[in-house]
Amino acid sequence: MIEPSIRTTNTHVANGDLQIAAYLAEPTIATAQTFPAIIVLQEIFGVNAHIRDIVDRFAQAGYVAIAPALYQRLAPGYESGYGPEDIQQGRSYKDQTQAHELLADIQSTIAYLQTLPSVKSGAIGCIGFCFGGHVAYLAATLPDVKATASFYGAGIPTFTPGGGEPTIARTGEIKGKLYAFFGLEDASIPPAHIDQIEAELQKHQVIHQIFRYAGADHGFFCDRRSVYNPAAAADAWTHVQALFDL
């Protein structure tokens, strides 16, 4: 199968007076075809080369994909690598985020996507990694989000950005499908947390699947990190494409 060519753009999403930088990729097909849209939510490292690659990968698979900068209020233009100082800085920004602002920014991103002629009406999904995996669980509560993939989002049962009831308390607000992916070697997400998330999704009758990967660590999907696990990443990508058959 030949992958379609894509068009990439550095754009901005308006949330009131706030202009959120975003990276957008679309298939370039001559017909007036429309495509499902996917919002890609960053790790603590910003909208860096890895996140842009994921956006491109979705566009090559026949989606319109966009990655809004979740740290726009704190550090415009921020992106980093994966060293100890990068981790420290990225966590510092993560700790300053607020759930209501993140949700407002994602809702604004949805509104932006809905203005694009290439986006199929009513077909919006969301995927997030690391910090973005937690934020994706939050984003799943937005009524426009039909399907969500949450990769190794830590702390879902224990906190929410900015404080208040933990994010898991909002599980009953999720109306679409949710798939969650975890590495069983991830020290930041105890197996009991995964079980708790699964139980809450079952309790609220959310259509879901939980994927647990033996031998996989936090960040296993990122091919720029030493913890990259090709087998787990390939299997997860297969499930993601099934989930986003919108």
C-alpha positions as CSV (number, residue, x, y, z in Angstrom):
1,M,0.0,0.0,0.0
2,I,1.4,3.4,-1.0
3,E,1.1,6.0,1.8
4,P,-0.5,9.3,0.7
5,S,1.7,12.4,0.6
6,I,1.0,14.9,3.3
7,R,1.0,18.6,3.9
8,T,2.3,19.9,7.2
9,T,1.7,23.4,8.7
10,N,2.8,25.3,11.8
11,T,-0.5,27.0,12.8
12,H,-2.3,28.5,15.7
13,V,-5.5,27.7,17.6
14,A,-7.4,30.5,19.2
15,N,-8.7,30.1,22.7
16,G,-10.0,33.6,23.4
17,D,-7.0,35.9,23.4
18,L,-4.6,33.0,23.7
19,Q,-2.9,31.8,20.5
20,I,-1.9,28.2,20.9
21,A,0.9,27.0,18.6
22,A,0.0,23.8,16.9
23,Y,1.5,21.4,14.4
24,L,-0.9,20.2,11.7
25,A,-0.6,17.5,9.1
26,E,-3.2,16.5,6.4
27,P,-3.3,14.0,3.6
28,T,-2.9,15.7,0.2
29,I,-5.5,14.1,-2.0
30,A,-6.9,15.9,-5.0
31,T,-10.5,14.9,-4.5
32,A,-12.7,16.7,-2.0
33,Q,-12.4,13.8,0.4
34,T,-12.8,14.3,4.2
35,F,-10.9,12.5,6.9
36,P,-11.3,11.8,10.6
37,A,-9.3,14.1,12.8
38,I,-6.9,13.1,15.6
39,I,-5.6,15.4,18.4
40,V,-2.1,14.3,19.5
41,L,-1.2,15.3,23.1
42,Q,2.4,15.7,23.9
43,E,4.7,14.2,26.6
44,I,6.3,16.5,29.1
45,F,8.9,17.3,26.4
46,G,6.6,19.5,24.3
47,V,5.6,19.2,20.7
48,N,9.0,17.9,19.7
49,A,10.3,15.8,16.8
50,H,8.7,12.6,18.2
51,I,5.3,14.1,18.5
52,R,5.5,15.7,15.1
53,D,6.4,12.3,13.7
54,I,3.3,10.8,15.2
55,V,1.2,13.6,13.7
56,D,2.8,12.9,10.3
57,R,2.2,9.2,10.7
58,F,-1.5,9.7,11.3
59,A,-1.7,11.9,8.2
60,Q,0.0,9.2,6.2
61,A,-2.6,6.8,7.4
62,G,-5.4,9.0,6.2
63,Y,-6.2,11.3,9.1
64,V,-6.0,15.0,9.7
65,A,-3.8,15.3,12.8
66,I,-2.8,18.2,15.1
67,A,-0.6,18.6,18.1
68,P,-1.4,21.7,20.2
69,A,1.2,23.1,22.5
70,L,0.0,22.2,26.0
71,Y,2.6,24.4,27.6
72,Q,1.7,27.5,25.6
73,R,0.8,29.6,28.7
74,L,4.0,28.6,30.4
75,A,6.7,28.2,27.8
76,P,5.8,29.2,24.2
77,G,7.8,27.2,21.7
78,Y,9.1,24.7,24.2
79,E,10.4,21.4,23.1
80,S,13.2,19.2,24.4
81,G,15.1,16.0,24.3
82,Y,15.0,13.3,27.0
83,G,18.0,14.0,29.3
84,P,17.7,14.4,33.1
85,E,17.5,18.2,32.8
86,D,14.8,17.9,30.2
87,I,12.8,15.6,32.4
88,Q,13.2,18.0,35.3
89,Q,12.1,21.0,33.3
90,G,9.2,19.2,31.6
91,R,7.9,18.0,34.9
92,S,8.1,21.5,36.3
93,Y,5.8,22.8,33.5
94,K,3.5,19.8,33.9
95,D,3.1,20.6,37.6
96,Q,1.9,24.2,36.7
97,T,-0.9,23.1,34.3
98,Q,-4.6,23.3,35.2
99,A,-7.1,20.8,34.1
100,H,-9.7,23.4,33.1
101,E,-7.2,25.3,30.9
102,L,-6.1,22.1,29.2
103,L,-9.7,21.1,28.5
104,A,-10.4,24.6,27.1
105,D,-7.4,24.4,24.9
106,I,-8.4,21.0,23.6
107,Q,-12.0,22.2,23.0
108,S,-10.6,25.1,21.1
109,T,-8.5,22.7,19.0
110,I,-11.7,20.7,18.2
111,A,-13.4,24.0,17.1
112,Y,-10.4,24.7,14.9
113,L,-10.5,21.3,13.3
114,Q,-14.2,21.7,12.6
115,T,-13.4,24.7,10.4
116,L,-11.1,22.7,8.1
117,P,-12.8,21.4,4.9
118,S,-10.6,18.3,5.1
119,V,-12.1,17.1,8.4
120,K,-15.0,14.6,8.4
121,S,-17.9,15.9,10.5
122,G,-18.3,14.2,13.9
123,A,-15.2,12.1,13.6
124,I,-12.6,13.4,16.2
125,G,-10.3,11.3,18.2
126,C,-7.6,12.0,20.8
127,I,-4.3,10.3,21.6
128,G,-1.8,11.2,24.3
129,F,1.5,10.0,25.7
130,C,3.0,10.3,29.2
131,F,1.6,13.6,30.6
132,G,-0.5,13.7,27.4
133,G,-1.8,10.2,28.3
134,H,-3.3,11.6,31.5
135,V,-4.6,14.7,29.6
136,A,-6.2,12.4,27.0
137,Y,-8.2,10.7,29.7
138,L,-9.5,14.1,30.7
139,A,-10.1,15.0,27.0
140,A,-12.2,11.9,26.7
141,T,-14.9,13.6,28.8
142,L,-15.4,16.2,26.0
143,P,-18.6,15.3,24.1
144,D,-17.0,15.8,20.6
145,V,-14.3,13.2,21.3
146,K,-15.5,9.9,19.9
147,A,-12.4,7.8,20.7
148,T,-9.4,8.2,22.9
149,A,-6.0,6.4,23.2
150,S,-4.2,7.0,26.5
151,F,-0.5,5.8,26.6
152,Y,1.1,5.4,30.0
153,G,-0.7,8.3,31.6
154,A,0.5,8.4,35.2
155,G,-1.5,9.5,38.2
156,I,-5.0,9.2,36.7
157,P,-6.3,7.6,40.0
158,T,-4.4,10.0,42.3
159,F,-4.4,13.6,41.0
160,T,-5.6,16.0,38.4
161,P,-3.6,18.9,36.9
162,G,-4.0,21.9,39.2
163,G,-5.5,19.9,42.0
164,G,-8.9,18.7,43.0
165,E,-10.5,15.3,42.6
166,P,-8.3,12.9,40.7
167,T,-9.0,12.5,37.0
168,I,-10.4,9.0,37.5
169,A,-13.4,10.6,39.3
170,R,-14.6,11.9,35.9
171,T,-14.7,8.5,34.2
172,G,-18.5,8.6,34.2
173,E,-18.4,11.6,31.8
174,I,-16.7,9.6,29.1
175,K,-19.2,8.9,26.3
176,G,-16.8,7.5,23.5
177,K,-14.4,4.6,23.4
178,L,-11.2,4.6,25.4
179,Y,-8.1,2.4,24.9
180,A,-5.3,2.6,27.5
181,F,-1.8,1.2,27.0
182,F,0.6,0.5,29.8
183,G,4.1,-1.1,30.2
184,L,4.3,-3.4,33.1
185,E,7.9,-2.3,33.8
186,D,6.7,1.3,34.3
187,A,7.7,2.4,37.8
188,S,5.5,5.4,37.6
189,I,2.3,3.4,37.1
190,P,1.7,0.6,39.6
191,P,-0.3,-2.4,38.4
192,A,-2.9,-1.5,41.0
193,H,-3.5,1.8,39.3
194,I,-4.1,0.1,36.0
195,D,-6.6,-2.3,37.7
196,Q,-8.3,0.7,39.3
197,I,-8.7,2.4,35.9
198,E,-10.1,-0.7,34.3
199,A,-12.5,-1.2,37.2
200,E,-13.8,2.4,36.9
201,L,-14.3,2.1,33.1
202,Q,-16.2,-1.2,33.7
203,K,-18.3,0.4,36.4
204,H,-19.4,3.3,34.1
205,Q,-19.9,1.0,31.1
206,V,-17.4,2.9,29.0
207,I,-16.4,0.9,25.9
208,H,-12.8,0.3,26.5
209,Q,-9.8,-2.0,26.2
210,I,-6.7,-2.0,28.5
211,F,-3.4,-3.2,27.0
212,R,-0.7,-4.4,29.4
213,Y,2.8,-5.0,27.9
214,A,5.1,-7.3,29.8
215,G,8.7,-6.1,29.6
216,A,7.7,-2.6,28.4
217,D,8.7,0.6,30.3
218,H,7.3,4.1,30.5
219,G,7.7,5.7,27.0
220,F,7.8,2.4,25.2
221,F,6.2,3.9,22.1
222,C,8.9,6.5,21.6
223,D,11.6,5.4,19.2
224,R,14.0,8.1,20.3
225,R,14.3,6.8,23.8
226,S,16.3,3.9,25.2
227,V,13.1,2.4,26.6
228,Y,11.6,2.0,23.1
229,N,10.0,-1.4,22.7
230,P,9.4,-2.2,19.0
231,A,7.1,-5.1,19.6
232,A,4.9,-3.4,22.1
233,A,4.8,-0.2,20.0
234,A,3.8,-2.1,16.8
235,D,1.1,-4.0,18.6
236,A,-0.2,-0.8,20.2
237,W,-0.3,1.0,16.8
238,T,-2.4,-1.8,15.3
239,H,-5.0,-1.3,18.1
240,V,-4.9,2.5,17.8
241,Q,-5.8,2.2,14.1
242,A,-8.7,0.0,14.9
243,L,-9.9,2.4,17.6
244,F,-9.7,5.4,15.3
245,D,-11.8,3.8,12.5
246,L,-14.2,6.7,12.9
